[in-house]
Amino acid sequence: MAKAQPKPKSPFTGSWRIVSMSAWEDDYLDEEVQAFIEFDEKGGGSFQFGYVQGQIDYRTTNRDGKPAVEFSWEGGDGADGTPLTGRGWAILDGDGLTGMF
């Protein structure tokens, strides 16, 4: 019987620094911690920017021929306790990610 091949590591696995977001001022992004999004090897992860933080559930795909990730998230605004949910995506473009929360 042939030995199962290990699943290739996703190019998104690891922690990524969030440096810019169109809906928030750059100063806000690092208000509490250095803004980040991270993807684990099991299809999950987490993020935080400003006081907004949460957990993600993702899958990898392709967009316009480039590796991409699509995710849903739930979390909240730690400043006032407001629960939040949403969806997002990112494309691996050059040395970084470009996408939408």
Biotite code that builds the C-alpha atoms (Angstrom):
import biotite.structure as struc

atoms = struc.array([
    struc.Atom([0.000, 0.000, 0.000], chain_id="A", res_id=1, res_name="MET", atom_name="CA", element="C"),
    struc.Atom([1.312, 3.459, -0.903], chain_id="A", res_id=2, res_name="ALA", atom_name="CA", element="C"),
    struc.Atom([2.137, 5.827, 1.906], chain_id="A", res_id=3, res_name="LYS", atom_name="CA", element="C"),
    struc.Atom([-0.127, 8.901, 2.047], chain_id="A", res_id=4, res_name="ALA", atom_name="CA", element="C"),
    struc.Atom([1.582, 12.078, 0.912], chain_id="A", res_id=5, res_name="GLN", atom_name="CA", element="C"),
    struc.Atom([1.603, 14.889, 3.476], chain_id="A", res_id=6, res_name="PRO", atom_name="CA", element="C"),
    struc.Atom([-0.734, 17.769, 2.675], chain_id="A", res_id=7, res_name="LYS", atom_name="CA", element="C"),
    struc.Atom([1.299, 20.707, 1.324], chain_id="A", res_id=8, res_name="PRO", atom_name="CA", element="C"),
    struc.Atom([1.627, 23.654, 3.697], chain_id="A", res_id=9, res_name="LYS", atom_name="CA", element="C"),
    struc.Atom([-0.619, 26.563, 2.789], chain_id="A", res_id=10, res_name="SER", atom_name="CA", element="C"),
    struc.Atom([1.267, 29.683, 1.629], chain_id="A", res_id=11, res_name="PRO", atom_name="CA", element="C"),
    struc.Atom([-0.944, 31.616, 4.069], chain_id="A", res_id=12, res_name="PHE", atom_name="CA", element="C"),
    struc.Atom([0.056, 29.697, 7.220], chain_id="A", res_id=13, res_name="THR", atom_name="CA", element="C"),
    struc.Atom([1.620, 32.031, 9.755], chain_id="A", res_id=14, res_name="GLY", atom_name="CA", element="C"),
    struc.Atom([1.154, 35.556, 11.025], chain_id="A", res_id=15, res_name="SER", atom_name="CA", element="C"),
    struc.Atom([0.812, 38.562, 8.715], chain_id="A", res_id=16, res_name="TRP", atom_name="CA", element="C"),
    struc.Atom([1.192, 42.200, 9.746], chain_id="A", res_id=17, res_name="ARG", atom_name="CA", element="C"),
    struc.Atom([-1.758, 44.467, 8.888], chain_id="A", res_id=18, res_name="ILE", atom_name="CA", element="C"),
    struc.Atom([-0.282, 47.782, 7.730], chain_id="A", res_id=19, res_name="VAL", atom_name="CA", element="C"),
    struc.Atom([-3.244, 49.550, 6.152], chain_id="A", res_id=20, res_name="SER", atom_name="CA", element="C"),
    struc.Atom([-7.041, 49.372, 6.092], chain_id="A", res_id=21, res_name="MET", atom_name="CA", element="C"),
    struc.Atom([-9.289, 51.733, 4.135], chain_id="A", res_id=22, res_name="SER", atom_name="CA", element="C"),
    struc.Atom([-11.937, 52.112, 6.868], chain_id="A", res_id=23, res_name="ALA", atom_name="CA", element="C"),
    struc.Atom([-9.589, 52.921, 9.760], chain_id="A", res_id=24, res_name="TRP", atom_name="CA", element="C"),
    struc.Atom([-6.780, 55.395, 10.374], chain_id="A", res_id=25, res_name="GLU", atom_name="CA", element="C"),
    struc.Atom([-3.320, 53.814, 10.402], chain_id="A", res_id=26, res_name="ASP", atom_name="CA", element="C"),
    struc.Atom([-2.738, 55.010, 13.993], chain_id="A", res_id=27, res_name="ASP", atom_name="CA", element="C"),
    struc.Atom([-5.787, 53.050, 15.182], chain_id="A", res_id=28, res_name="TYR", atom_name="CA", element="C"),
    struc.Atom([-4.555, 49.732, 13.754], chain_id="A", res_id=29, res_name="LEU", atom_name="CA", element="C"),
    struc.Atom([-1.800, 49.340, 16.383], chain_id="A", res_id=30, res_name="ASP", atom_name="CA", element="C"),
    struc.Atom([-3.751, 50.946, 19.236], chain_id="A", res_id=31, res_name="GLU", atom_name="CA", element="C"),
    struc.Atom([-3.613, 47.901, 21.554], chain_id="A", res_id=32, res_name="GLU", atom_name="CA", element="C"),
    struc.Atom([-1.192, 45.467, 19.823], chain_id="A", res_id=33, res_name="VAL", atom_name="CA", element="C"),
    struc.Atom([0.624, 45.407, 16.496], chain_id="A", res_id=34, res_name="GLN", atom_name="CA", element="C"),
    struc.Atom([-2.187, 44.676, 14.005], chain_id="A", res_id=35, res_name="ALA", atom_name="CA", element="C"),
    struc.Atom([-2.107, 41.132, 12.578], chain_id="A", res_id=36, res_name="PHE", atom_name="CA", element="C"),
    struc.Atom([-3.995, 38.300, 10.957], chain_id="A", res_id=37, res_name="ILE", atom_name="CA", element="C"),
    struc.Atom([-2.804, 34.720, 11.343], chain_id="A", res_id=38, res_name="GLU", atom_name="CA", element="C"),
    struc.Atom([-3.733, 31.450, 9.697], chain_id="A", res_id=39, res_name="PHE", atom_name="CA", element="C"),
    struc.Atom([-3.026, 28.062, 11.253], chain_id="A", res_id=40, res_name="ASP", atom_name="CA", element="C"),
    struc.Atom([-2.573, 24.747, 9.414], chain_id="A", res_id=41, res_name="GLU", atom_name="CA", element="C"),
    struc.Atom([-6.062, 23.514, 10.376], chain_id="A", res_id=42, res_name="LYS", atom_name="CA", element="C"),
    struc.Atom([-8.196, 26.155, 8.642], chain_id="A", res_id=43, res_name="GLY", atom_name="CA", element="C"),
    struc.Atom([-8.475, 28.522, 11.594], chain_id="A", res_id=44, res_name="GLY", atom_name="CA", element="C"),
    struc.Atom([-6.736, 31.568, 12.944], chain_id="A", res_id=45, res_name="GLY", atom_name="CA", element="C"),
    struc.Atom([-7.171, 34.924, 14.594], chain_id="A", res_id=46, res_name="SER", atom_name="CA", element="C"),
    struc.Atom([-6.708, 38.643, 14.076], chain_id="A", res_id=47, res_name="PHE", atom_name="CA", element="C"),
    struc.Atom([-6.583, 41.943, 15.897], chain_id="A", res_id=48, res_name="GLN", atom_name="CA", element="C"),
    struc.Atom([-6.483, 45.548, 14.782], chain_id="A", res_id=49, res_name="PHE", atom_name="CA", element="C"),
    struc.Atom([-7.219, 48.411, 17.121], chain_id="A", res_id=50, res_name="GLY", atom_name="CA", element="C"),
    struc.Atom([-9.597, 47.007, 19.732], chain_id="A", res_id=51, res_name="TYR", atom_name="CA", element="C"),
    struc.Atom([-11.295, 44.651, 17.241], chain_id="A", res_id=52, res_name="VAL", atom_name="CA", element="C"),
    struc.Atom([-10.284, 41.028, 17.604], chain_id="A", res_id=53, res_name="GLN", atom_name="CA", element="C"),
    struc.Atom([-11.646, 37.660, 16.662], chain_id="A", res_id=54, res_name="GLY", atom_name="CA", element="C"),
    struc.Atom([-11.293, 34.120, 15.386], chain_id="A", res_id=55, res_name="GLN", atom_name="CA", element="C"),
    struc.Atom([-11.375, 33.100, 11.737], chain_id="A", res_id=56, res_name="ILE", atom_name="CA", element="C"),
    struc.Atom([-12.316, 30.011, 9.777], chain_id="A", res_id=57, res_name="ASP", atom_name="CA", element="C"),
    struc.Atom([-10.747, 29.912, 6.305], chain_id="A", res_id=58, res_name="TYR", atom_name="CA", element="C"),
    struc.Atom([-10.295, 27.965, 3.101], chain_id="A", res_id=59, res_name="ARG", atom_name="CA", element="C"),
    struc.Atom([-7.733, 28.436, 0.349], chain_id="A", res_id=60, res_name="THR", atom_name="CA", element="C"),
    struc.Atom([-8.710, 29.055, -3.271], chain_id="A", res_id=61, res_name="THR", atom_name="CA", element="C"),
    struc.Atom([-7.560, 31.056, -6.312], chain_id="A", res_id=62, res_name="ASN", atom_name="CA", element="C"),
    struc.Atom([-8.614, 34.502, -7.525], chain_id="A", res_id=63, res_name="ARG", atom_name="CA", element="C"),
    struc.Atom([-7.512, 35.759, -10.915], chain_id="A", res_id=64, res_name="ASP", atom_name="CA", element="C"),
    struc.Atom([-4.935, 32.939, -11.050], chain_id="A", res_id=65, res_name="GLY", atom_name="CA", element="C"),
    struc.Atom([-3.342, 33.903, -7.713], chain_id="A", res_id=66, res_name="LYS", atom_name="CA", element="C"),
    struc.Atom([-3.414, 31.963, -4.417], chain_id="A", res_id=67, res_name="PRO", atom_name="CA", element="C"),
    struc.Atom([-6.197, 33.328, -2.233], chain_id="A", res_id=68, res_name="ALA", atom_name="CA", element="C"),
    struc.Atom([-7.861, 32.730, 1.099], chain_id="A", res_id=69, res_name="VAL", atom_name="CA", element="C"),
    struc.Atom([-11.513, 33.310, 1.971], chain_id="A", res_id=70, res_name="GLU", atom_name="CA", element="C"),
    struc.Atom([-12.623, 33.481, 5.599], chain_id="A", res_id=71, res_name="PHE", atom_name="CA", element="C"),
    struc.Atom([-15.477, 34.137, 7.942], chain_id="A", res_id=72, res_name="SER", atom_name="CA", element="C"),
    struc.Atom([-14.853, 35.612, 11.367], chain_id="A", res_id=73, res_name="TRP", atom_name="CA", element="C"),
    struc.Atom([-16.485, 36.342, 14.659], chain_id="A", res_id=74, res_name="GLU", atom_name="CA", element="C"),
    struc.Atom([-15.243, 38.410, 17.526], chain_id="A", res_id=75, res_name="GLY", atom_name="CA", element="C"),
    struc.Atom([-15.870, 41.798, 18.972], chain_id="A", res_id=76, res_name="GLY", atom_name="CA", element="C"),
    struc.Atom([-14.815, 45.291, 19.827], chain_id="A", res_id=77, res_name="ASP", atom_name="CA", element="C"),
    struc.Atom([-12.928, 45.077, 23.116], chain_id="A", res_id=78, res_name="GLY", atom_name="CA", element="C"),
    struc.Atom([-13.424, 48.787, 23.787], chain_id="A", res_id=79, res_name="ALA", atom_name="CA", element="C"),
    struc.Atom([-17.190, 48.519, 24.195], chain_id="A", res_id=80, res_name="ASP", atom_name="CA", element="C"),
    struc.Atom([-17.942, 44.779, 24.072], chain_id="A", res_id=81, res_name="GLY", atom_name="CA", element="C"),
    struc.Atom([-19.912, 44.914, 20.823], chain_id="A", res_id=82, res_name="THR", atom_name="CA", element="C"),
    struc.Atom([-20.079, 41.444, 19.209], chain_id="A", res_id=83, res_name="PRO", atom_name="CA", element="C"),
    struc.Atom([-19.074, 41.464, 15.536], chain_id="A", res_id=84, res_name="LEU", atom_name="CA", element="C"),
    struc.Atom([-19.043, 38.972, 12.642], chain_id="A", res_id=85, res_name="THR", atom_name="CA", element="C"),
    struc.Atom([-18.029, 39.165, 9.022], chain_id="A", res_id=86, res_name="GLY", atom_name="CA", element="C"),
    struc.Atom([-16.335, 37.697, 6.002], chain_id="A", res_id=87, res_name="ARG", atom_name="CA", element="C"),
    struc.Atom([-13.135, 38.514, 4.174], chain_id="A", res_id=88, res_name="GLY", atom_name="CA", element="C"),
    struc.Atom([-10.620, 37.453, 1.572], chain_id="A", res_id=89, res_name="TRP", atom_name="CA", element="C"),
    struc.Atom([-6.981, 38.002, 0.693], chain_id="A", res_id=90, res_name="ALA", atom_name="CA", element="C"),
    struc.Atom([-4.778, 37.389, -2.333], chain_id="A", res_id=91, res_name="ILE", atom_name="CA", element="C"),
    struc.Atom([-1.110, 36.470, -2.080], chain_id="A", res_id=92, res_name="LEU", atom_name="CA", element="C"),
    struc.Atom([0.433, 39.173, -4.244], chain_id="A", res_id=93, res_name="ASP", atom_name="CA", element="C"),
    struc.Atom([4.199, 39.523, -4.351], chain_id="A", res_id=94, res_name="GLY", atom_name="CA", element="C"),
    struc.Atom([5.550, 39.455, -0.810], chain_id="A", res_id=95, res_name="ASP", atom_name="CA", element="C"),
    struc.Atom([2.293, 40.239, 0.967], chain_id="A", res_id=96, res_name="GLY", atom_name="CA", element="C"),
    struc.Atom([-1.458, 39.952, 1.166], chain_id="A", res_id=97, res_name="LEU", atom_name="CA", element="C"),
    struc.Atom([-4.046, 42.296, -0.308], chain_id="A", res_id=98, res_name="THR", atom_name="CA", element="C"),
    struc.Atom([-7.667, 41.841, 0.606], chain_id="A", res_id=99, res_name="GLY", atom_name="CA", element="C"),
    struc.Atom([-10.818, 42.915, 2.353], chain_id="A", res_id=100, res_name="MET", atom_name="CA", element="C"),
    struc.Atom([-12.194, 42.401, 5.880], chain_id="A", res_id=101, res_name="PHE", atom_name="CA", element="C"),
])
